[in-house]
Amino acid sequence: SSTATAKTTSSAATTAKTTTTTLTAAKKPLPQPNDPTASVSVSMLTYHEFTVKYADVVEQFMALESMEKSKEFLLRNGDVLLQENASNY
């Protein structure tokens, strides 16, 4: 008798789960940036795109003469300077 009750409860719970529906709002398109590379990760840029966008950062880093200034600059711009394209610059 207790087994039959358990099956009925289990069956009712399963039915409740299968009839539940979720409503979602329609998604509006996100605004697109004017610069197509603005939203692209630095690591996804081609070498040409990287040099056009970050040449000044790499040039500034190469011109630094002290280790302390290099350390500070690297901490601020590491996301750019530690990419493969920067090492090929």
PyMOL Python script that loads the backbone (N, CA, C, O; Angstrom):
from pymol import cmd

cmd.read_pdbstr("""\
ATOM      1  N   SER A   1       0.822  -1.200   0.000  1.00  0.00           N
ATOM      2  CA  SER A   1       0.000   0.000   0.000  1.00  0.00           C
ATOM      3  C   SER A   1       0.859   1.254   0.000  1.00  0.00           C
ATOM      4  O   SER A   1       0.571   2.210  -0.719  1.00  0.00           O
ATOM      5  N   SER A   2       1.917   1.248   0.809  1.00  0.00           N
ATOM      6  CA  SER A   2       2.798   2.423   0.837  1.00  0.00           C
ATOM      7  C   SER A   2       3.572   2.569  -0.462  1.00  0.00           C
ATOM      8  O   SER A   2       3.931   3.684  -0.842  1.00  0.00           O
ATOM      9  N   THR A   3       3.836   1.464  -1.153  1.00  0.00           N
ATOM     10  CA  THR A   3       4.513   1.510  -2.434  1.00  0.00           C
ATOM     11  C   THR A   3       3.629   2.156  -3.486  1.00  0.00           C
ATOM     12  O   THR A   3       4.116   2.941  -4.300  1.00  0.00           O
ATOM     13  N   ALA A   4       2.355   1.847  -3.486  1.00  0.00           N
ATOM     14  CA  ALA A   4       1.418   2.438  -4.439  1.00  0.00           C
ATOM     15  C   ALA A   4       1.298   3.937  -4.207  1.00  0.00           C
ATOM     16  O   ALA A   4       1.205   4.701  -5.167  1.00  0.00           O
ATOM     17  N   THR A   5       1.299   4.369  -2.958  1.00  0.00           N
ATOM     18  CA  THR A   5       1.219   5.794  -2.632  1.00  0.00           C
ATOM     19  C   THR A   5       2.472   6.507  -3.134  1.00  0.00           C
ATOM     20  O   THR A   5       2.374   7.600  -3.690  1.00  0.00           O
ATOM     21  N   ALA A   6       3.634   5.912  -2.950  1.00  0.00           N
ATOM     22  CA  ALA A   6       4.889   6.507  -3.397  1.00  0.00           C
ATOM     23  C   ALA A   6       4.889   6.667  -4.908  1.00  0.00           C
ATOM     24  O   ALA A   6       5.340   7.690  -5.424  1.00  0.00           O
ATOM     25  N   LYS A   7       4.386   5.664  -5.623  1.00  0.00           N
ATOM     26  CA  LYS A   7       4.341   5.746  -7.081  1.00  0.00           C
ATOM     27  C   LYS A   7       3.401   6.854  -7.534  1.00  0.00           C
ATOM     28  O   LYS A   7       3.716   7.573  -8.482  1.00  0.00           O
ATOM     29  N   THR A   8       2.286   7.004  -6.897  1.00  0.00           N
ATOM     30  CA  THR A   8       1.324   8.044  -7.251  1.00  0.00           C
ATOM     31  C   THR A   8       1.928   9.421  -7.015  1.00  0.00           C
ATOM     32  O   THR A   8       1.787  10.309  -7.855  1.00  0.00           O
ATOM     33  N   THR A   9       2.603   9.612  -5.878  1.00  0.00           N
ATOM     34  CA  THR A   9       3.226  10.886  -5.565  1.00  0.00           C
ATOM     35  C   THR A   9       4.327  11.185  -6.571  1.00  0.00           C
ATOM     36  O   THR A   9       4.441  12.309  -7.060  1.00  0.00           O
ATOM     37  N   SER A  10       5.138  10.178  -6.879  1.00  0.00           N
ATOM     38  CA  SER A  10       6.215  10.340  -7.842  1.00  0.00           C
ATOM     39  C   SER A  10       5.652  10.694  -9.212  1.00  0.00           C
ATOM     40  O   SER A  10       6.192  11.559  -9.902  1.00  0.00           O
ATOM     41  N   SER A  11       4.572  10.029  -9.608  1.00  0.00           N
ATOM     42  CA  SER A  11       3.950  10.291 -10.894  1.00  0.00           C
ATOM     43  C   SER A  11       3.396  11.708 -10.945  1.00  0.00           C
ATOM     44  O   SER A  11       3.522  12.377 -11.971  1.00  0.00           O
ATOM     45  N   ALA A  12       2.784  12.183  -9.859  1.00  0.00           N
ATOM     46  CA  ALA A  12       2.239  13.546  -9.804  1.00  0.00           C
ATOM     47  C   ALA A  12       3.364  14.569  -9.885  1.00  0.00           C
ATOM     48  O   ALA A  12       3.220  15.597 -10.547  1.00  0.00           O
ATOM     49  N   ALA A  13       4.483  14.298  -9.218  1.00  0.00           N
ATOM     50  CA  ALA A  13       5.626  15.217  -9.248  1.00  0.00           C
ATOM     51  C   ALA A  13       6.203  15.292 -10.646  1.00  0.00           C
ATOM     52  O   ALA A  13       6.580  16.371 -11.104  1.00  0.00           O
ATOM     53  N   THR A  14       6.278  14.153 -11.337  1.00  0.00           N
ATOM     54  CA  THR A  14       6.797  14.127 -12.697  1.00  0.00           C
ATOM     55  C   THR A  14       5.887  14.918 -13.628  1.00  0.00           C
ATOM     56  O   THR A  14       6.369  15.671 -14.474  1.00  0.00           O
ATOM     57  N   THR A  15       4.580  14.754 -13.479  1.00  0.00           N
ATOM     58  CA  THR A  15       3.630  15.479 -14.309  1.00  0.00           C
ATOM     59  C   THR A  15       3.765  16.978 -14.085  1.00  0.00           C
ATOM     60  O   THR A  15       3.703  17.753 -15.039  1.00  0.00           O
ATOM     61  N   ALA A  16       3.948  17.394 -12.844  1.00  0.00           N
ATOM     62  CA  ALA A  16       4.102  18.823 -12.536  1.00  0.00           C
ATOM     63  C   ALA A  16       5.356  19.378 -13.188  1.00  0.00           C
ATOM     64  O   ALA A  16       5.355  20.508 -13.676  1.00  0.00           O
ATOM     65  N   LYS A  17       6.408  18.606 -13.202  1.00  0.00           N
ATOM     66  CA  LYS A  17       7.668  19.059 -13.798  1.00  0.00           C
ATOM     67  C   LYS A  17       7.538  19.213 -15.309  1.00  0.00           C
ATOM     68  O   LYS A  17       8.068  20.163 -15.887  1.00  0.00           O
ATOM     69  N   THR A  18       6.844  18.294 -15.942  1.00  0.00           N
ATOM     70  CA  THR A  18       6.768  18.328 -17.394  1.00  0.00           C
ATOM     71  C   THR A  18       5.811  19.386 -17.905  1.00  0.00           C
ATOM     72  O   THR A  18       5.916  19.797 -19.061  1.00  0.00           O
ATOM     73  N   THR A  19       4.869  19.843 -17.066  1.00  0.00           N
ATOM     74  CA  THR A  19       3.917  20.844 -17.533  1.00  0.00           C
ATOM     75  C   THR A  19       4.354  22.266 -17.203  1.00  0.00           C
ATOM     76  O   THR A  19       3.683  23.220 -17.595  1.00  0.00           O
ATOM     77  N   THR A  20       5.472  22.427 -16.487  1.00  0.00           N
ATOM     78  CA  THR A  20       5.965  23.759 -16.156  1.00  0.00           C
ATOM     79  C   THR A  20       6.574  24.388 -17.397  1.00  0.00           C
ATOM     80  O   THR A  20       7.375  23.754 -18.085  1.00  0.00           O
ATOM     81  N   THR A  21       6.207  25.618 -17.688  1.00  0.00           N
ATOM     82  CA  THR A  21       6.778  26.336 -18.824  1.00  0.00           C
ATOM     83  C   THR A  21       7.400  27.635 -18.335  1.00  0.00           C
ATOM     84  O   THR A  21       6.997  28.183 -17.309  1.00  0.00           O
ATOM     85  N   THR A  22       8.360  28.107 -19.063  1.00  0.00           N
ATOM     86  CA  THR A  22       9.047  29.342 -18.718  1.00  0.00           C
ATOM     87  C   THR A  22       8.833  30.357 -19.819  1.00  0.00           C
ATOM     88  O   THR A  22       8.996  30.044 -20.998  1.00  0.00           O
ATOM     89  N   LEU A  23       8.474  31.556 -19.448  1.00  0.00           N
ATOM     90  CA  LEU A  23       8.305  32.633 -20.416  1.00  0.00           C
ATOM     91  C   LEU A  23       9.546  33.507 -20.407  1.00  0.00           C
ATOM     92  O   LEU A  23      10.042  33.870 -19.340  1.00  0.00           O
ATOM     93  N   THR A  24      10.046  33.845 -21.571  1.00  0.00           N
ATOM     94  CA  THR A  24      11.192  34.729 -21.661  1.00  0.00           C
ATOM     95  C   THR A  24      10.846  35.911 -22.551  1.00  0.00           C
ATOM     96  O   THR A  24      10.092  35.785 -23.516  1.00  0.00           O
ATOM     97  N   ALA A  25      11.402  37.047 -22.212  1.00  0.00           N
ATOM     98  CA  ALA A  25      11.160  38.252 -23.010  1.00  0.00           C
ATOM     99  C   ALA A  25      12.003  38.200 -24.275  1.00  0.00           C
ATOM    100  O   ALA A  25      13.088  37.618 -24.285  1.00  0.00           O
ATOM    101  N   ALA A  26      11.506  38.799 -25.320  1.00  0.00           N
ATOM    102  CA  ALA A  26      12.265  38.863 -26.571  1.00  0.00           C
ATOM    103  C   ALA A  26      13.497  39.729 -26.353  1.00  0.00           C
ATOM    104  O   ALA A  26      13.415  40.795 -25.743  1.00  0.00           O
ATOM    105  N   LYS A  27      14.626  39.274 -26.847  1.00  0.00           N
ATOM    106  CA  LYS A  27      15.877  40.016 -26.684  1.00  0.00           C
ATOM    107  C   LYS A  27      15.984  41.100 -27.740  1.00  0.00           C
ATOM    108  O   LYS A  27      15.732  40.869 -28.923  1.00  0.00           O
ATOM    109  N   LYS A  28      16.361  42.283 -27.291  1.00  0.00           N
ATOM    110  CA  LYS A  28      16.584  43.387 -28.226  1.00  0.00           C
ATOM    111  C   LYS A  28      18.027  43.317 -28.702  1.00  0.00           C
ATOM    112  O   LYS A  28      18.906  42.935 -27.929  1.00  0.00           O
ATOM    113  N   PRO A  29      18.290  43.673 -29.945  1.00  0.00           N
ATOM    114  CA  PRO A  29      19.671  43.647 -30.419  1.00  0.00           C
ATOM    115  C   PRO A  29      20.505  44.682 -29.660  1.00  0.00           C
ATOM    116  O   PRO A  29      20.046  45.790 -29.381  1.00  0.00           O
ATOM    117  N   LEU A  30      21.737  44.294 -29.337  1.00  0.00           N
ATOM    118  CA  LEU A  30      22.638  45.195 -28.635  1.00  0.00           C
ATOM    119  C   LEU A  30      23.216  46.215 -29.606  1.00  0.00           C
ATOM    120  O   LEU A  30      23.421  45.900 -30.778  1.00  0.00           O
ATOM    121  N   PRO A  31      23.483  47.438 -29.138  1.00  0.00           N
ATOM    122  CA  PRO A  31      24.094  48.425 -30.030  1.00  0.00           C
ATOM    123  C   PRO A  31      25.497  47.980 -30.425  1.00  0.00           C
ATOM    124  O   PRO A  31      26.235  47.430 -29.607  1.00  0.00           O
ATOM    125  N   GLN A  32      25.853  48.217 -31.659  1.00  0.00           N
ATOM    126  CA  GLN A  32      27.149  47.813 -32.173  1.00  0.00           C
ATOM    127  C   GLN A  32      28.135  48.970 -32.075  1.00  0.00           C
ATOM    128  O   GLN A  32      27.764  50.113 -32.339  1.00  0.00           O
ATOM    129  N   PRO A  33      29.391  48.696 -31.701  1.00  0.00           N
ATOM    130  CA  PRO A  33      30.388  49.766 -31.625  1.00  0.00           C
ATOM    131  C   PRO A  33      30.771  50.247 -33.022  1.00  0.00           C
ATOM    132  O   PRO A  33      30.649  49.511 -34.001  1.00  0.00           O
ATOM    133  N   ASN A  34      31.231  51.481 -33.098  1.00  0.00           N
ATOM    134  CA  ASN A  34      31.692  52.024 -34.385  1.00  0.00           C
ATOM    135  C   ASN A  34      32.958  51.327 -34.841  1.00  0.00           C
ATOM    136  O   ASN A  34      33.156  51.101 -36.035  1.00  0.00           O
ATOM    137  N   ASP A  35      33.820  50.985 -33.886  1.00  0.00           N
ATOM    138  CA  ASP A  35      35.075  50.307 -34.190  1.00  0.00           C
ATOM    139  C   ASP A  35      34.857  48.804 -34.021  1.00  0.00           C
ATOM    140  O   ASP A  35      34.621  48.353 -32.900  1.00  0.00           O
ATOM    141  N   PRO A  36      34.928  48.014 -35.093  1.00  0.00           N
ATOM    142  CA  PRO A  36      34.646  46.586 -34.970  1.00  0.00           C
ATOM    143  C   PRO A  36      35.635  45.855 -34.073  1.00  0.00           C
ATOM    144  O   PRO A  36      35.299  44.794 -33.545  1.00  0.00           O
ATOM    145  N   THR A  37      36.843  46.383 -33.880  1.00  0.00           N
ATOM    146  CA  THR A  37      37.816  45.721 -33.018  1.00  0.00           C
ATOM    147  C   THR A  37      37.706  46.175 -31.572  1.00  0.00           C
ATOM    148  O   THR A  37      38.454  45.678 -30.730  1.00  0.00           O
ATOM    149  N   ALA A  38      36.809  47.098 -31.247  1.00  0.00           N
ATOM    150  CA  ALA A  38      36.689  47.604 -29.880  1.00  0.00           C
ATOM    151  C   ALA A  38      36.236  46.518 -28.916  1.00  0.00           C
ATOM    152  O   ALA A  38      36.685  46.494 -27.770  1.00  0.00           O
ATOM    153  N   SER A  39      35.372  45.634 -29.344  1.00  0.00           N
ATOM    154  CA  SER A  39      34.849  44.608 -28.456  1.00  0.00           C
ATOM    155  C   SER A  39      35.620  43.293 -28.565  1.00  0.00           C
ATOM    156  O   SER A  39      35.315  42.339 -27.848  1.00  0.00           O
ATOM    157  N   VAL A  40      36.598  43.232 -29.437  1.00  0.00           N
ATOM    158  CA  VAL A  40      37.372  42.020 -29.637  1.00  0.00           C
ATOM    159  C   VAL A  40      38.493  41.966 -28.603  1.00  0.00           C
ATOM    160  O   VAL A  40      39.162  42.969 -28.353  1.00  0.00           O
ATOM    161  N   SER A  41      38.695  40.806 -28.012  1.00  0.00           N
ATOM    162  CA  SER A  41      39.783  40.622 -27.060  1.00  0.00           C
ATOM    163  C   SER A  41      41.106  40.902 -27.748  1.00  0.00           C
ATOM    164  O   SER A  41      41.269  40.636 -28.938  1.00  0.00           O
ATOM    165  N   VAL A  42      42.057  41.444 -26.983  1.00  0.00           N
ATOM    166  CA  VAL A  42      43.377  41.758 -27.536  1.00  0.00           C
ATOM    167  C   VAL A  42      44.006  40.508 -28.135  1.00  0.00           C
ATOM    168  O   VAL A  42      44.681  40.583 -29.161  1.00  0.00           O
ATOM    169  N   SER A  43      43.789  39.362 -27.501  1.00  0.00           N
ATOM    170  CA  SER A  43      44.399  38.122 -27.985  1.00  0.00           C
ATOM    171  C   SER A  43      43.809  37.637 -29.306  1.00  0.00           C
ATOM    172  O   SER A  43      44.405  36.784 -29.965  1.00  0.00           O
ATOM    173  N   MET A  44      42.657  38.160 -29.703  1.00  0.00           N
ATOM    174  CA  MET A  44      42.010  37.718 -30.937  1.00  0.00           C
ATOM    175  C   MET A  44      42.364  38.606 -32.140  1.00  0.00           C
ATOM    176  O   MET A  44      41.930  38.321 -33.256  1.00  0.00           O
ATOM    177  N   LEU A  45      43.125  39.653 -31.936  1.00  0.00           N
ATOM    178  CA  LEU A  45      43.469  40.555 -33.030  1.00  0.00           C
ATOM    179  C   LEU A  45      44.532  39.941 -33.923  1.00  0.00           C
ATOM    180  O   LEU A  45      45.406  39.216 -33.448  1.00  0.00           O
ATOM    181  N   THR A  46      44.461  40.229 -35.213  1.00  0.00           N
ATOM    182  CA  THR A  46      45.538  39.821 -36.111  1.00  0.00           C
ATOM    183  C   THR A  46      46.739  40.716 -35.832  1.00  0.00           C
ATOM    184  O   THR A  46      46.612  41.738 -35.158  1.00  0.00           O
ATOM    185  N   TYR A  47      47.897  40.335 -36.346  1.00  0.00           N
ATOM    186  CA  TYR A  47      49.095  41.140 -36.108  1.00  0.00           C
ATOM    187  C   TYR A  47      48.900  42.569 -36.619  1.00  0.00           C
ATOM    188  O   TYR A  47      49.268  43.526 -35.938  1.00  0.00           O
ATOM    189  N   HIS A  48      48.336  42.713 -37.791  1.00  0.00           N
ATOM    190  CA  HIS A  48      48.111  44.049 -38.363  1.00  0.00           C
ATOM    191  C   HIS A  48      47.166  44.868 -37.473  1.00  0.00           C
ATOM    192  O   HIS A  48      47.454  46.026 -37.172  1.00  0.00           O
ATOM    193  N   GLU A  49      46.048  44.280 -37.053  1.00  0.00           N
ATOM    194  CA  GLU A  49      45.100  44.990 -36.184  1.00  0.00           C
ATOM    195  C   GLU A  49      45.770  45.396 -34.869  1.00  0.00           C
ATOM    196  O   GLU A  49      45.556  46.496 -34.361  1.00  0.00           O
ATOM    197  N   PHE A  50      46.585  44.485 -34.331  1.00  0.00           N
ATOM    198  CA  PHE A  50      47.294  44.766 -33.081  1.00  0.00           C
ATOM    199  C   PHE A  50      48.240  45.954 -33.245  1.00  0.00           C
ATOM    200  O   PHE A  50      48.248  46.862 -32.414  1.00  0.00           O
ATOM    201  N   THR A  51      49.037  45.948 -34.317  1.00  0.00           N
ATOM    202  CA  THR A  51      50.004  47.035 -34.495  1.00  0.00           C
ATOM    203  C   THR A  51      49.323  48.374 -34.742  1.00  0.00           C
ATOM    204  O   THR A  51      49.807  49.408 -34.281  1.00  0.00           O
ATOM    205  N   VAL A  52      48.212  48.368 -35.461  1.00  0.00           N
ATOM    206  CA  VAL A  52      47.474  49.613 -35.696  1.00  0.00           C
ATOM    207  C   VAL A  52      46.922  50.160 -34.383  1.00  0.00           C
ATOM    208  O   VAL A  52      46.987  51.364 -34.131  1.00  0.00           O
ATOM    209  N   LYS A  53      46.387  49.286 -33.560  1.00  0.00           N
ATOM    210  CA  LYS A  53      45.715  49.714 -32.340  1.00  0.00           C
ATOM    211  C   LYS A  53      46.671  49.977 -31.171  1.00  0.00           C
ATOM    212  O   LYS A  53      46.430  50.887 -30.378  1.00  0.00           O
ATOM    213  N   TYR A  54      47.747  49.198 -31.051  1.00  0.00           N
ATOM    214  CA  TYR A  54      48.591  49.265 -29.852  1.00  0.00           C
ATOM    215  C   TYR A  54      50.060  49.619 -30.113  1.00  0.00           C
ATOM    216  O   TYR A  54      50.892  49.455 -29.220  1.00  0.00           O
ATOM    217  N   ALA A  55      50.390  50.090 -31.289  1.00  0.00           N
ATOM    218  CA  ALA A  55      51.790  50.425 -31.593  1.00  0.00           C
ATOM    219  C   ALA A  55      52.346  51.434 -30.599  1.00  0.00           C
ATOM    220  O   ALA A  55      53.488  51.303 -30.159  1.00  0.00           O
ATOM    221  N   ASP A  56      51.553  52.438 -30.240  1.00  0.00           N
ATOM    222  CA  ASP A  56      52.042  53.462 -29.317  1.00  0.00           C
ATOM    223  C   ASP A  56      52.356  52.888 -27.937  1.00  0.00           C
ATOM    224  O   ASP A  56      53.316  53.321 -27.299  1.00  0.00           O
ATOM    225  N   VAL A  57      51.569  51.927 -27.468  1.00  0.00           N
ATOM    226  CA  VAL A  57      51.825  51.308 -26.159  1.00  0.00           C
ATOM    227  C   VAL A  57      53.140  50.531 -26.192  1.00  0.00           C
ATOM    228  O   VAL A  57      53.952  50.644 -25.274  1.00  0.00           O
ATOM    229  N   VAL A  58      53.349  49.753 -27.234  1.00  0.00           N
ATOM    230  CA  VAL A  58      54.574  48.965 -27.356  1.00  0.00           C
ATOM    231  C   VAL A  58      55.783  49.881 -27.515  1.00  0.00           C
ATOM    232  O   VAL A  58      56.828  49.631 -26.914  1.00  0.00           O
ATOM    233  N   GLU A  59      55.659  50.932 -28.310  1.00  0.00           N
ATOM    234  CA  GLU A  59      56.762  51.882 -28.496  1.00  0.00           C
ATOM    235  C   GLU A  59      57.126  52.572 -27.180  1.00  0.00           C
ATOM    236  O   GLU A  59      58.307  52.735 -26.872  1.00  0.00           O
ATOM    237  N   GLN A  60      56.123  52.976 -26.410  1.00  0.00           N
ATOM    238  CA  GLN A  60      56.382  53.611 -25.115  1.00  0.00           C
ATOM    239  C   GLN A  60      57.129  52.652 -24.187  1.00  0.00           C
ATOM    240  O   GLN A  60      58.062  53.053 -23.491  1.00  0.00           O
ATOM    241  N   PHE A  61      56.717  51.399 -24.181  1.00  0.00           N
ATOM    242  CA  PHE A  61      57.362  50.410 -23.325  1.00  0.00           C
ATOM    243  C   PHE A  61      58.818  50.198 -23.730  1.00  0.00           C
ATOM    244  O   PHE A  61      59.693  50.089 -22.871  1.00  0.00           O
ATOM    245  N   MET A  62      59.079  50.140 -25.025  1.00  0.00           N
ATOM    246  CA  MET A  62      60.447  49.921 -25.498  1.00  0.00           C
ATOM    247  C   MET A  62      61.347  51.100 -25.173  1.00  0.00           C
ATOM    248  O   MET A  62      62.561  50.934 -25.062  1.00  0.00           O
ATOM    249  N   ALA A  63      60.776  52.288 -25.020  1.00  0.00           N
ATOM    250  CA  ALA A  63      61.579  53.480 -24.751  1.00  0.00           C
ATOM    251  C   ALA A  63      61.929  53.655 -23.270  1.00  0.00           C
ATOM    252  O   ALA A  63      62.779  54.479 -22.932  1.00  0.00           O
ATOM    253  N   LEU A  64      61.290  52.901 -22.398  1.00  0.00           N
ATOM    254  CA  LEU A  64      61.558  53.032 -20.960  1.00  0.00           C
ATOM    255  C   LEU A  64      62.967  52.549 -20.640  1.00  0.00           C
ATOM    256  O   LEU A  64      63.428  51.540 -21.174  1.00  0.00           O
ATOM    257  N   GLU A  65      63.652  53.293 -19.748  1.00  0.00           N
ATOM    258  CA  GLU A  65      65.041  52.958 -19.444  1.00  0.00           C
ATOM    259  C   GLU A  65      65.252  52.356 -18.063  1.00  0.00           C
ATOM    260  O   GLU A  65      66.274  51.709 -17.834  1.00  0.00           O
ATOM    261  N   SER A  66      64.320  52.547 -17.136  1.00  0.00           N
ATOM    262  CA  SER A  66      64.519  51.989 -15.796  1.00  0.00           C
ATOM    263  C   SER A  66      63.623  50.780 -15.570  1.00  0.00           C
ATOM    264  O   SER A  66      62.537  50.674 -16.139  1.00  0.00           O
ATOM    265  N   MET A  67      64.099  49.881 -14.735  1.00  0.00           N
ATOM    266  CA  MET A  67      63.327  48.678 -14.414  1.00  0.00           C
ATOM    267  C   MET A  67      62.044  49.039 -13.668  1.00  0.00           C
ATOM    268  O   MET A  67      61.005  48.416 -13.886  1.00  0.00           O
ATOM    269  N   GLU A  68      62.111  50.040 -12.792  1.00  0.00           N
ATOM    270  CA  GLU A  68      60.936  50.433 -12.014  1.00  0.00           C
ATOM    271  C   GLU A  68      59.832  50.977 -12.927  1.00  0.00           C
ATOM    272  O   GLU A  68      58.662  50.632 -12.758  1.00  0.00           O
ATOM    273  N   LYS A  69      60.200  51.825 -13.894  1.00  0.00           N
ATOM    274  CA  LYS A  69      59.217  52.362 -14.839  1.00  0.00           C
ATOM    275  C   LYS A  69      58.658  51.248 -15.718  1.00  0.00           C
ATOM    276  O   LYS A  69      57.468  51.238 -16.033  1.00  0.00           O
ATOM    277  N   SER A  70      59.514  50.312 -16.112  1.00  0.00           N
ATOM    278  CA  SER A  70      59.072  49.174 -16.922  1.00  0.00           C
ATOM    279  C   SER A  70      58.069  48.328 -16.144  1.00  0.00           C
ATOM    280  O   SER A  70      57.056  47.888 -16.689  1.00  0.00           O
ATOM    281  N   LYS A  71      58.363  48.107 -14.860  1.00  0.00           N
ATOM    282  CA  LYS A  71      57.462  47.318 -14.010  1.00  0.00           C
ATOM    283  C   LYS A  71      56.093  47.990 -13.902  1.00  0.00           C
ATOM    284  O   LYS A  71      55.064  47.338 -14.079  1.00  0.00           O
ATOM    285  N   GLU A  72      56.081  49.286 -13.612  1.00  0.00           N
ATOM    286  CA  GLU A  72      54.824  50.035 -13.480  1.00  0.00           C
ATOM    287  C   GLU A  72      54.032  50.013 -14.786  1.00  0.00           C
ATOM    288  O   GLU A  72      52.820  49.800 -14.782  1.00  0.00           O
ATOM    289  N   PHE A  73      54.727  50.234 -15.906  1.00  0.00           N
ATOM    290  CA  PHE A  73      54.069  50.255 -17.217  1.00  0.00           C
ATOM    291  C   PHE A  73      53.501  48.881 -17.549  1.00  0.00           C
ATOM    292  O   PHE A  73      52.398  48.770 -18.085  1.00  0.00           O
ATOM    293  N   LEU A  74      54.260  47.834 -17.228  1.00  0.00           N
ATOM    294  CA  LEU A  74      53.808  46.471 -17.491  1.00  0.00           C
ATOM    295  C   LEU A  74      52.594  46.116 -16.633  1.00  0.00           C
ATOM    296  O   LEU A  74      51.690  45.423 -17.097  1.00  0.00           O
ATOM    297  N   LEU A  75      52.569  46.585 -15.391  1.00  0.00           N
ATOM    298  CA  LEU A  75      51.408  46.335 -14.533  1.00  0.00           C
ATOM    299  C   LEU A  75      50.156  47.028 -15.071  1.00  0.00           C
ATOM    300  O   LEU A  75      49.053  46.493 -14.959  1.00  0.00           O
ATOM    301  N   ARG A  76      50.324  48.212 -15.652  1.00  0.00           N
ATOM    302  CA  ARG A  76      49.184  48.953 -16.212  1.00  0.00           C
ATOM    303  C   ARG A  76      48.746  48.413 -17.568  1.00  0.00           C
ATOM    304  O   ARG A  76      47.557  48.440 -17.886  1.00  0.00           O
ATOM    305  N   ASN A  77      49.690  47.921 -18.373  1.00  0.00           N
ATOM    306  CA  ASN A  77      49.400  47.541 -19.760  1.00  0.00           C
ATOM    307  C   ASN A  77      49.740  46.085 -20.073  1.00  0.00           C
ATOM    308  O   ASN A  77      49.979  45.742 -21.231  1.00  0.00           O
ATOM    309  N   GLY A  78      49.765  45.241 -19.071  1.00  0.00           N
ATOM    310  CA  GLY A  78      50.141  43.842 -19.268  1.00  0.00           C
ATOM    311  C   GLY A  78      49.229  43.088 -20.206  1.00  0.00           C
ATOM    312  O   GLY A  78      49.676  42.187 -20.915  1.00  0.00           O
ATOM    313  N   ASP A  79      47.938  43.446 -20.220  1.00  0.00           N
ATOM    314  CA  ASP A  79      46.997  42.762 -21.115  1.00  0.00           C
ATOM    315  C   ASP A  79      47.381  42.932 -22.573  1.00  0.00           C
ATOM    316  O   ASP A  79      47.069  42.076 -23.402  1.00  0.00           O
ATOM    317  N   VAL A  80      48.052  44.023 -22.893  1.00  0.00           N
ATOM    318  CA  VAL A  80      48.495  44.279 -24.263  1.00  0.00           C
ATOM    319  C   VAL A  80      49.911  43.746 -24.475  1.00  0.00           C
ATOM    320  O   VAL A  80      50.184  43.056 -25.457  1.00  0.00           O
ATOM    321  N   LEU A  81      50.804  44.072 -23.548  1.00  0.00           N
ATOM    322  CA  LEU A  81      52.219  43.755 -23.735  1.00  0.00           C
ATOM    323  C   LEU A  81      52.556  42.271 -23.616  1.00  0.00           C
ATOM    324  O   LEU A  81      53.600  41.844 -24.110  1.00  0.00           O
ATOM    325  N   LEU A  82      51.716  41.489 -22.984  1.00  0.00           N
ATOM    326  CA  LEU A  82      52.003  40.066 -22.827  1.00  0.00           C
ATOM    327  C   LEU A  82      51.351  39.201 -23.906  1.00  0.00           C
ATOM    328  O   LEU A  82      51.302  37.978 -23.771  1.00  0.00           O
ATOM    329  N   GLN A  83      50.858  39.814 -24.954  1.00  0.00           N
ATOM    330  CA  GLN A  83      50.279  39.064 -26.069  1.00  0.00           C
ATOM    331  C   GLN A  83      51.364  38.663 -27.049  1.00  0.00           C
ATOM    332  O   GLN A  83      52.409  39.308 -27.136  1.00  0.00           O
ATOM    333  N   GLU A  84      51.109  37.596 -27.783  1.00  0.00           N
ATOM    334  CA  GLU A  84      52.082  37.084 -28.764  1.00  0.00           C
ATOM    335  C   GLU A  84      52.437  38.156 -29.794  1.00  0.00           C
ATOM    336  O   GLU A  84      53.594  38.262 -30.200  1.00  0.00           O
ATOM    337  N   ASN A  85      51.456  38.949 -30.217  1.00  0.00           N
ATOM    338  CA  ASN A  85      51.728  39.978 -31.218  1.00  0.00           C
ATOM    339  C   ASN A  85      52.695  41.031 -30.709  1.00  0.00           C
ATOM    340  O   ASN A  85      53.456  41.594 -31.495  1.00  0.00           O
ATOM    341  N   ALA A  86      52.684  41.313 -29.400  1.00  0.00           N
ATOM    342  CA  ALA A  86      53.618  42.303 -28.848  1.00  0.00           C
ATOM    343  C   ALA A  86      55.041  41.780 -28.891  1.00  0.00           C
ATOM    344  O   ALA A  86      55.975  42.544 -29.133  1.00  0.00           O
ATOM    345  N   SER A  87      55.216  40.492 -28.660  1.00  0.00           N
ATOM    346  CA  SER A  87      56.568  39.930 -28.691  1.00  0.00           C
ATOM    347  C   SER A  87      57.129  39.877 -30.117  1.00  0.00           C
ATOM    348  O   SER A  87      58.344  39.793 -30.300  1.00  0.00           O
ATOM    349  N   ASN A  88      56.269  39.925 -31.109  1.00  0.00           N
ATOM    350  CA  ASN A  88      56.697  39.933 -32.515  1.00  0.00           C
ATOM    351  C   ASN A  88      56.864  41.334 -33.076  1.00  0.00           C
ATOM    352  O   ASN A  88      57.272  41.499 -34.226  1.00  0.00           O
ATOM    353  N   TYR A  89      56.553  42.340 -32.277  1.00  0.00           N
ATOM    354  CA  TYR A  89      56.576  43.720 -32.754  1.00  0.00           C
ATOM    355  C   TYR A  89      57.977  44.160 -33.035  1.00  0.00           C
ATOM    356  O   TYR A  89      58.195  45.300 -33.447  1.00  0.00           O
TER     357      TYR A  89
END
""", "prot")
cmd.dss("prot")
cmd.show_as("cartoon", "prot")
cmd.util.cbc("prot")
cmd.orient("prot")
